[in-house]
Amino acid sequence: MKPIIPFLLMLLFTSGLHAQSKKVTKTGAIHFEASVPSFEEVAALNKSTTVVLNTETGEIAALALIKGFRFKIALMEEHFNENYMESNKYPKATFKGKVYGLDVNNLTENNKDYSIKGVLEIHGKSKEITIPAKIKKTNEGIAIASNFSVNSDDFDIQIPKVVSKKVSKKVNIDLDFVLK
């Protein structure tokens, strides 16, 4: 029975080391906007995105539940979920990729520019994308911010003809994550 104690201590020690290479958040923020000038704002915010970063390899993964996006107007949110995103059929958006050139030992309190390349899956469709990111060390952990655009056609998101002049096919996305 005594050999089990050193084994358990070794297991706890090595799992603690492994856990240090992973930084996580469950409160990442994604804001998107598909507004067209002179019409009502089409924008939403999701503050419950889960993001995992492997600090040794630069691999990064994110998951956002579609129903987690909040709009200023409840009816717009309902249309987004039922008509555009079909969130009952496609409940999540995911991203799996890699931060190129990431060395967490070189991170400072000043933003440093990186490229993140990977596969974004929305509405059941996947697309390889490369996005710019600003990454820095903060008191809370590692902060990642990005701003990029996607096209709704790339993900087979249909915009009804009756509102096609009021909703942009170019969707601007802002990411703000602090991983601990």
CYANA upper distance limits for C-alpha pairs under 8 A (distance plus 0.5 A):
  1 MET  CA      5 ILE  CA      8.25
  2 LYS  CA      6 PRO  CA      8.17
  3 PRO  CA      7 PHE  CA      7.03
  4 ILE  CA      8 LEU  CA      6.57
  5 ILE  CA      9 LEU  CA      6.71
  6 PRO  CA     10 MET  CA      6.54
  7 PHE  CA     11 LEU  CA      6.57
  8 LEU  CA     12 LEU  CA      6.60
  9 LEU  CA     13 PHE  CA      6.56
 10 MET  CA     14 THR  CA      6.58
 11 LEU  CA     15 SER  CA      6.48
 12 LEU  CA     16 GLY  CA      6.55
 13 PHE  CA     17 LEU  CA      6.93
 14 THR  CA     18 HIS  CA      6.73
 15 SER  CA     19 ALA  CA      6.56
 16 GLY  CA     20 GLN  CA      6.95
 17 LEU  CA     21 SER  CA      7.74
 18 HIS  CA     22 LYS  CA      7.91
 21 SER  CA     54 ASN  CA      6.03
 21 SER  CA     55 THR  CA      5.58
 21 SER  CA     56 GLU  CA      6.40
 22 LYS  CA     52 VAL  CA      7.18
 22 LYS  CA     53 LEU  CA      6.07
 22 LYS  CA     54 ASN  CA      5.11
 22 LYS  CA     55 THR  CA      6.48
 23 LYS  CA     52 VAL  CA      6.26
 23 LYS  CA     53 LEU  CA      5.64
 23 LYS  CA     54 ASN  CA      7.03
 23 LYS  CA     55 THR  CA      7.57
 23 LYS  CA    142 ILE  CA      8.30
 23 LYS  CA    179 LEU  CA      5.70
 23 LYS  CA    180 LYS  CA      5.54
 24 VAL  CA     50 THR  CA      7.83
 24 VAL  CA     51 VAL  CA      6.13
 24 VAL  CA     52 VAL  CA      5.05
 24 VAL  CA     53 LEU  CA      6.90
 24 VAL  CA    179 LEU  CA      5.22
 24 VAL  CA    180 LYS  CA      5.89
 25 THR  CA     49 THR  CA      8.08
 25 THR  CA     50 THR  CA      6.03
 25 THR  CA     51 VAL  CA      5.86
 25 THR  CA     52 VAL  CA      7.28
 25 THR  CA    177 PHE  CA      7.69
 25 THR  CA    178 VAL  CA      6.99
 25 THR  CA    179 LEU  CA      5.37
 25 THR  CA    180 LYS  CA      6.90
 26 LYS  CA     48 SER  CA      6.17
 26 LYS  CA     49 THR  CA      6.01
 26 LYS  CA     50 THR  CA      4.63
 26 LYS  CA     51 VAL  CA      7.02
 27 THR  CA     47 LYS  CA      5.90
 27 THR  CA     48 SER  CA      4.90
 27 THR  CA     49 THR  CA      6.01
 27 THR  CA     50 THR  CA      6.97
 27 THR  CA    177 PHE  CA      7.98
 28 GLY  CA     46 ASN  CA      8.37
 28 GLY  CA     47 LYS  CA      6.05
 28 GLY  CA     48 SER  CA      6.18
 28 GLY  CA     49 THR  CA      5.09
 28 GLY  CA     50 THR  CA      6.71
 28 GLY  CA     51 VAL  CA      7.42
 28 GLY  CA    175 LEU  CA      8.13
 28 GLY  CA    176 ASP  CA      6.59
 28 GLY  CA    177 PHE  CA      5.02
 28 GLY  CA    178 VAL  CA      7.28
 29 ALA  CA     45 LEU  CA      7.45
 29 ALA  CA     46 ASN  CA      6.03
 29 ALA  CA     47 LYS  CA      4.77
 29 ALA  CA     48 SER  CA      7.06
 29 ALA  CA     49 THR  CA      6.69
 29 ALA  CA    175 LEU  CA      6.39
 29 ALA  CA    176 ASP  CA      5.65
 29 ALA  CA    177 PHE  CA      6.69
 30 ILE  CA     45 LEU  CA      6.25
 30 ILE  CA     46 ASN  CA      5.71
 30 ILE  CA     47 LYS  CA      7.05
 30 ILE  CA     49 THR  CA      7.76
 30 ILE  CA    173 ILE  CA      7.45
 30 ILE  CA    174 ASP  CA      6.26
 30 ILE  CA    175 LEU  CA      5.28
 30 ILE  CA    176 ASP  CA      7.06
 31 HIS  CA     43 ALA  CA      7.76
 31 HIS  CA     44 ALA  CA      6.23
 31 HIS  CA     45 LEU  CA      4.92
 31 HIS  CA     46 ASN  CA      6.94
 31 HIS  CA    173 ILE  CA      6.25
 31 HIS  CA    174 ASP  CA      5.61
 31 HIS  CA    175 LEU  CA      7.10
 32 PHE  CA     43 ALA  CA      6.03
 32 PHE  CA     44 ALA  CA      6.13
 32 PHE  CA     45 LEU  CA      7.15
 32 PHE  CA    171 VAL  CA      7.06
 32 PHE  CA    172 ASN  CA      5.98
 32 PHE  CA    173 ILE  CA      4.91
 32 PHE  CA    174 ASP  CA      6.76
 33 GLU  CA     41 GLU  CA      8.24
 33 GLU  CA     42 VAL  CA      6.20
 33 GLU  CA     43 ALA  CA      4.71
 33 GLU  CA     44 ALA  CA      7.23
 33 GLU  CA    171 VAL  CA      6.20
 33 GLU  CA    172 ASN  CA      5.73
 33 GLU  CA    173 ILE  CA      7.14
 34 ALA  CA     41 GLU  CA      8.24
 34 ALA  CA     42 VAL  CA      5.81
 34 ALA  CA     43 ALA  CA      6.81
 34 ALA  CA    167 VAL  CA      6.28
 34 ALA  CA    168 SER  CA      5.33
 34 ALA  CA    169 LYS  CA      7.37
 34 ALA  CA    170 LYS  CA      6.84
 34 ALA  CA    171 VAL  CA      5.22
 34 ALA  CA    172 ASN  CA      6.95
 35 SER  CA     39 PHE  CA      7.75
 35 SER  CA     40 GLU  CA      7.58
 35 SER  CA     41 GLU  CA      5.66
 35 SER  CA     42 VAL  CA      5.22
 35 SER  CA     43 ALA  CA      7.46
 35 SER  CA    166 LYS  CA      7.54
 35 SER  CA    167 VAL  CA      6.15
 35 SER  CA    168 SER  CA      6.27
 36 VAL  CA     40 GLU  CA      8.15
 36 VAL  CA     41 GLU  CA      7.93
 36 VAL  CA     42 VAL  CA      8.47
 36 VAL  CA    165 LYS  CA      8.06
 36 VAL  CA    166 LYS  CA      6.17
 36 VAL  CA    167 VAL  CA      6.39
 36 VAL  CA    168 SER  CA      6.29
 39 PHE  CA    166 LYS  CA      6.43
 40 GLU  CA    166 LYS  CA      7.96
 42 VAL  CA     71 PHE  CA      8.47
 42 VAL  CA     76 MET  CA      8.49
 42 VAL  CA    167 VAL  CA      7.44
 43 ALA  CA     71 PHE  CA      6.81
 43 ALA  CA     72 LYS  CA      8.44
 44 ALA  CA     69 PHE  CA      6.09
 44 ALA  CA     70 ARG  CA      5.61
 44 ALA  CA     71 PHE  CA      5.12
 44 ALA  CA     72 LYS  CA      7.97
 45 LEU  CA     68 GLY  CA      8.42
 45 LEU  CA     69 PHE  CA      5.60
 45 LEU  CA     70 ARG  CA      5.75
 45 LEU  CA     71 PHE  CA      7.37
 46 ASN  CA     64 ALA  CA      8.14
 46 ASN  CA     68 GLY  CA      5.83
 46 ASN  CA     69 PHE  CA      4.88
 46 ASN  CA     70 ARG  CA      6.77
 47 LYS  CA     68 GLY  CA      8.02
 47 LYS  CA     69 PHE  CA      8.37
 48 SER  CA     64 ALA  CA      7.50
 48 SER  CA     65 LEU  CA      8.45
 48 SER  CA     68 GLY  CA      7.39
 49 THR  CA     62 ALA  CA      7.42
 49 THR  CA     63 LEU  CA      6.29
 49 THR  CA     64 ALA  CA      5.18
 49 THR  CA     65 LEU  CA      7.82
 50 THR  CA     62 ALA  CA      6.05
 50 THR  CA     63 LEU  CA      5.75
 50 THR  CA     64 ALA  CA      7.07
 51 VAL  CA     60 ILE  CA      7.71
 51 VAL  CA     61 ALA  CA      6.17
 51 VAL  CA     62 ALA  CA      4.80
 51 VAL  CA     63 LEU  CA      7.06
 51 VAL  CA    177 PHE  CA      8.21
 51 VAL  CA    179 LEU  CA      8.00
 52 VAL  CA     60 ILE  CA      6.17
 52 VAL  CA     61 ALA  CA      5.87
 52 VAL  CA     62 ALA  CA      7.00
 52 VAL  CA    179 LEU  CA      8.10
 53 LEU  CA     58 GLY  CA      7.08
 53 LEU  CA     59 GLU  CA      6.37
 53 LEU  CA     60 ILE  CA      4.97
 53 LEU  CA     61 ALA  CA      7.19
 53 LEU  CA    179 LEU  CA      8.23
 54 ASN  CA     58 GLY  CA      5.90
 54 ASN  CA     59 GLU  CA      5.77
 54 ASN  CA     60 ILE  CA      6.86
 55 THR  CA     59 GLU  CA      8.00
 55 THR  CA    102 LEU  CA      8.12
 55 THR  CA    103 ASP  CA      7.90
 55 THR  CA    104 VAL  CA      6.92
 56 GLU  CA    103 ASP  CA      8.14
 57 THR  CA     98 LYS  CA      8.34
 57 THR  CA    102 LEU  CA      8.48
 58 GLY  CA     98 LYS  CA      5.74
 58 GLY  CA     99 VAL  CA      5.36
 58 GLY  CA    100 TYR  CA      7.14
 58 GLY  CA    101 GLY  CA      8.23
 58 GLY  CA    102 LEU  CA      6.36
 59 GLU  CA     96 LYS  CA      8.12
 59 GLU  CA     97 GLY  CA      6.25
 59 GLU  CA     98 LYS  CA      4.72
 59 GLU  CA     99 VAL  CA      6.78
 60 ILE  CA     95 PHE  CA      8.41
 60 ILE  CA     96 LYS  CA      6.43
 60 ILE  CA     97 GLY  CA      5.84
 60 ILE  CA     98 LYS  CA      5.94
 60 ILE  CA     99 VAL  CA      7.43
 61 ALA  CA     94 THR  CA      7.85
 61 ALA  CA     95 PHE  CA      5.94
 61 ALA  CA     96 LYS  CA      4.93
 61 ALA  CA     97 GLY  CA      6.86
 62 ALA  CA     94 THR  CA      6.02
 62 ALA  CA     95 PHE  CA      5.58
 62 ALA  CA     96 LYS  CA      7.14
 63 LEU  CA     92 LYS  CA      7.29
 63 LEU  CA     93 ALA  CA      6.34
 63 LEU  CA     94 THR  CA      5.09
 63 LEU  CA     95 PHE  CA      7.19
 64 ALA  CA     68 GLY  CA      7.78
 64 ALA  CA     92 LYS  CA      6.11
 64 ALA  CA     93 ALA  CA      5.75
 64 ALA  CA     94 THR  CA      6.96
 65 LEU  CA     69 PHE  CA      8.18
 65 LEU  CA     91 PRO  CA      6.39
 65 LEU  CA     92 LYS  CA      4.87
 65 LEU  CA     93 ALA  CA      6.86
 66 ILE  CA     81 ASN  CA      7.81
 66 ILE  CA     85 MET  CA      8.09
 66 ILE  CA     87 SER  CA      6.50
 66 ILE  CA     90 TYR  CA      8.40
 66 ILE  CA     91 PRO  CA      6.03
 66 ILE  CA     92 LYS  CA      5.70
 66 ILE  CA     93 ALA  CA      7.19
 67 LYS  CA     81 ASN  CA      7.14
 67 LYS  CA     87 SER  CA      7.12
 67 LYS  CA     91 PRO  CA      7.62
 69 PHE  CA     77 GLU  CA      8.18
 70 ARG  CA     77 GLU  CA      7.11
 71 PHE  CA     76 MET  CA      7.24
 71 PHE  CA     77 GLU  CA      6.03
 72 LYS  CA     76 MET  CA      8.49
 73 ILE  CA     77 GLU  CA      7.08
 74 ALA  CA     78 GLU  CA      6.78
 75 LEU  CA     79 HIS  CA      6.74
 76 MET  CA     80 PHE  CA      6.56
 77 GLU  CA     81 ASN  CA      6.77
 78 GLU  CA     82 GLU  CA      6.53
 79 HIS  CA     83 ASN  CA      5.71
 79 HIS  CA     84 TYR  CA      7.20
 80 PHE  CA     84 TYR  CA      5.52
 80 PHE  CA     85 MET  CA      6.38
 80 PHE  CA     86 GLU  CA      8.25
 81 ASN  CA     85 MET  CA      5.70
 81 ASN  CA     86 GLU  CA      5.93
 81 ASN  CA     87 SER  CA      5.63
 81 ASN  CA     88 ASN  CA      8.27
 82 GLU  CA     86 GLU  CA      5.38
 82 GLU  CA     87 SER  CA      6.99
 82 GLU  CA     88 ASN  CA      8.19
 84 TYR  CA    157 ILE  CA      6.39
 84 TYR  CA    158 GLN  CA      6.61
 84 TYR  CA    159 ILE  CA      7.13
 85 MET  CA     90 TYR  CA      7.55
 85 MET  CA    123 HIS  CA      6.66
 85 MET  CA    157 ILE  CA      7.13
 86 GLU  CA     90 TYR  CA      6.47
 86 GLU  CA     91 PRO  CA      8.22
 86 GLU  CA    123 HIS  CA      7.99
 87 SER  CA     91 PRO  CA      4.98
 87 SER  CA     92 LYS  CA      7.87
 87 SER  CA    123 HIS  CA      8.49
 90 TYR  CA    122 ILE  CA      8.19
 90 TYR  CA    123 HIS  CA      5.88
 90 TYR  CA    124 GLY  CA      6.73
 92 LYS  CA    122 ILE  CA      7.60
 92 LYS  CA    123 HIS  CA      8.29
 93 ALA  CA    120 LEU  CA      7.96
 93 ALA  CA    121 GLU  CA      6.09
 93 ALA  CA    122 ILE  CA      5.26
 93 ALA  CA    123 HIS  CA      7.73
 94 THR  CA    120 LEU  CA      6.35
 94 THR  CA    121 GLU  CA      5.70
 94 THR  CA    122 ILE  CA      7.35
 95 PHE  CA    118 GLY  CA      7.28
 95 PHE  CA    119 VAL  CA      6.07
 95 PHE  CA    120 LEU  CA      4.97
 95 PHE  CA    121 GLU  CA      6.77
 96 LYS  CA    118 GLY  CA      5.93
 96 LYS  CA    119 VAL  CA      5.98
 96 LYS  CA    120 LEU  CA      7.34
 97 GLY  CA    116 ILE  CA      7.21
 97 GLY  CA    117 LYS  CA      5.90
 97 GLY  CA    118 GLY  CA      4.19
 97 GLY  CA    119 VAL  CA      6.75
 98 LYS  CA    116 ILE  CA      6.01
 98 LYS  CA    117 LYS  CA      6.09
 98 LYS  CA    118 GLY  CA      6.79
 99 VAL  CA    114 TYR  CA      7.27
 99 VAL  CA    115 SER  CA      6.45
 99 VAL  CA    116 ILE  CA      4.91
 99 VAL  CA    117 LYS  CA      7.23
100 TYR  CA    114 TYR  CA      7.02
100 TYR  CA    115 SER  CA      6.28
100 TYR  CA    116 ILE  CA      6.66
100 TYR  CA    117 LYS  CA      8.15
101 GLY  CA    114 TYR  CA      7.62
102 LEU  CA    114 TYR  CA      8.01
103 ASP  CA    107 LEU  CA      7.48
107 LEU  CA    112 LYS  CA      8.10
107 LEU  CA    135 ILE  CA      8.12
107 LEU  CA    136 LYS  CA      6.07
107 LEU  CA    137 LYS  CA      6.10
108 THR  CA    136 LYS  CA      6.14
108 THR  CA    137 LYS  CA      5.66
108 THR  CA    138 THR  CA      8.37
109 GLU  CA    136 LYS  CA      5.94
109 GLU  CA    137 LYS  CA      5.55
109 GLU  CA    138 THR  CA      6.45
110 ASN  CA    136 LYS  CA      6.27
110 ASN  CA    137 LYS  CA      8.06
111 ASN  CA    134 LYS  CA      5.90
111 ASN  CA    135 ILE  CA      5.78
111 ASN  CA    136 LYS  CA      5.33
112 LYS  CA    134 LYS  CA      5.86
112 LYS  CA    135 ILE  CA      5.89
112 LYS  CA    136 LYS  CA      6.84
113 ASP  CA    132 PRO  CA      7.56
113 ASP  CA    133 ALA  CA      6.31
113 ASP  CA    134 LYS  CA      5.27
113 ASP  CA    135 ILE  CA      7.10
114 TYR  CA    132 PRO  CA      6.45
114 TYR  CA    133 ALA  CA      5.66
114 TYR  CA    134 LYS  CA      6.69
114 TYR  CA    135 ILE  CA      7.68
115 SER  CA    130 THR  CA      7.05
115 SER  CA    131 ILE  CA      6.24
115 SER  CA    132 PRO  CA      5.26
115 SER  CA    133 ALA  CA      6.42
116 ILE  CA    130 THR  CA      6.04
116 ILE  CA    131 ILE  CA      5.81
116 ILE  CA    132 PRO  CA      6.84
116 ILE  CA    133 ALA  CA      7.33
117 LYS  CA    128 GLU  CA      7.87
117 LYS  CA    129 ILE  CA      6.29
117 LYS  CA    130 THR  CA      4.73
117 LYS  CA    131 ILE  CA      6.96
118 GLY  CA    128 GLU  CA      6.02
118 GLY  CA    129 ILE  CA      6.19
118 GLY  CA    130 THR  CA      7.04
119 VAL  CA    126 SER  CA      6.80
119 VAL  CA    127 LYS  CA      5.95
119 VAL  CA    128 GLU  CA      4.81
119 VAL  CA    129 ILE  CA      6.58
120 LEU  CA    126 SER  CA      6.08
120 LEU  CA    127 LYS  CA      5.89
120 LEU  CA    128 GLU  CA      6.72
120 LEU  CA    129 ILE  CA      7.32
121 GLU  CA    125 LYS  CA      5.90
121 GLU  CA    126 SER  CA      4.74
121 GLU  CA    127 LYS  CA      6.96
121 GLU  CA    155 PHE  CA      8.44
122 ILE  CA    126 SER  CA      7.09
122 ILE  CA    155 PHE  CA      6.64
123 HIS  CA    155 PHE  CA      6.55
123 HIS  CA    156 ASP  CA      7.69
123 HIS  CA    157 ILE  CA      7.57
124 GLY  CA    155 PHE  CA      7.91
125 LYS  CA    154 ASP  CA      8.19
125 LYS  CA    155 PHE  CA      5.65
125 LYS  CA    156 ASP  CA      7.76
126 SER  CA    155 PHE  CA      7.64
127 LYS  CA    154 ASP  CA      7.84
127 LYS  CA    155 PHE  CA      8.35
131 ILE  CA    146 SER  CA      7.83
131 ILE  CA    147 ASN  CA      8.23
131 ILE  CA    148 PHE  CA      6.86
132 PRO  CA    146 SER  CA      6.57
132 PRO  CA    147 ASN  CA      7.66
132 PRO  CA    148 PHE  CA      7.90
133 ALA  CA    144 ILE  CA      7.06
133 ALA  CA    145 ALA  CA      6.10
133 ALA  CA    146 SER  CA      5.07
133 ALA  CA    147 ASN  CA      7.96
134 LYS  CA    143 ALA  CA      8.50
134 LYS  CA    144 ILE  CA      6.26
134 LYS  CA    145 ALA  CA      5.72
134 LYS  CA    146 SER  CA      6.82
135 ILE  CA    142 ILE  CA      7.52
135 ILE  CA    143 ALA  CA      6.05
135 ILE  CA    144 ILE  CA      5.10
135 ILE  CA    145 ALA  CA      7.05
136 LYS  CA    142 ILE  CA      6.36
136 LYS  CA    143 ALA  CA      5.86
136 LYS  CA    144 ILE  CA      7.37
137 LYS  CA    141 GLY  CA      6.47
137 LYS  CA    142 ILE  CA      5.21
137 LYS  CA    143 ALA  CA      6.67
138 THR  CA    142 ILE  CA      6.40
138 THR  CA    143 ALA  CA      7.08
140 GLU  CA    178 VAL  CA      7.57
140 GLU  CA    179 LEU  CA      8.16
140 GLU  CA    180 LYS  CA      6.98
141 GLY  CA    178 VAL  CA      6.63
141 GLY  CA    179 LEU  CA      5.93
141 GLY  CA    180 LYS  CA      5.19
142 ILE  CA    178 VAL  CA      5.97
142 ILE  CA    179 LEU  CA      5.62
142 ILE  CA    180 LYS  CA      7.14
143 ALA  CA    176 ASP  CA      7.89
143 ALA  CA    177 PHE  CA      6.15
143 ALA  CA    178 VAL  CA      4.84
143 ALA  CA    179 LEU  CA      6.87
144 ILE  CA    175 LEU  CA      8.03
144 ILE  CA    176 ASP  CA      6.45
144 ILE  CA    177 PHE  CA      5.64
144 ILE  CA    178 VAL  CA      6.87
145 ALA  CA    174 ASP  CA      7.88
145 ALA  CA    175 LEU  CA      5.76
145 ALA  CA    176 ASP  CA      5.14
145 ALA  CA    177 PHE  CA      6.92
146 SER  CA    173 ILE  CA      8.45
146 SER  CA    174 ASP  CA      6.18
146 SER  CA    175 LEU  CA      5.53
146 SER  CA    176 ASP  CA      7.39
147 ASN  CA    172 ASN  CA      7.74
147 ASN  CA    173 ILE  CA      6.11
147 ASN  CA    174 ASP  CA      5.01
147 ASN  CA    175 LEU  CA      6.90
148 PHE  CA    172 ASN  CA      6.39
148 PHE  CA    173 ILE  CA      5.91
148 PHE  CA    174 ASP  CA      7.27
149 SER  CA    170 LYS  CA      6.93
149 SER  CA    171 VAL  CA      5.88
149 SER  CA    172 ASN  CA      4.92
149 SER  CA    173 ILE  CA      6.26
150 VAL  CA    154 ASP  CA      8.16
150 VAL  CA    170 LYS  CA      6.38
150 VAL  CA    171 VAL  CA      5.85
150 VAL  CA    172 ASN  CA      7.25
150 VAL  CA    173 ILE  CA      8.24
151 ASN  CA    155 PHE  CA      8.01
151 ASN  CA    169 LYS  CA      5.98
151 ASN  CA    170 LYS  CA      5.22
151 ASN  CA    171 VAL  CA      6.53
152 SER  CA    156 ASP  CA      6.99
152 SER  CA    157 ILE  CA      5.80
152 SER  CA    158 GLN  CA      8.03
152 SER  CA    169 LYS  CA      5.65
152 SER  CA    170 LYS  CA      7.04
152 SER  CA    171 VAL  CA      7.44
153 ASP  CA    157 ILE  CA      6.34
153 ASP  CA    158 GLN  CA      7.77
153 ASP  CA    169 LYS  CA      7.47
159 ILE  CA    163 VAL  CA      7.50
159 ILE  CA    164 SER  CA      6.33
159 ILE  CA    167 VAL  CA      8.02
160 PRO  CA    164 SER  CA      6.45
161 LYS  CA    165 LYS  CA      8.40
163 VAL  CA    167 VAL  CA      6.91
164 SER  CA    168 SER  CA      7.91
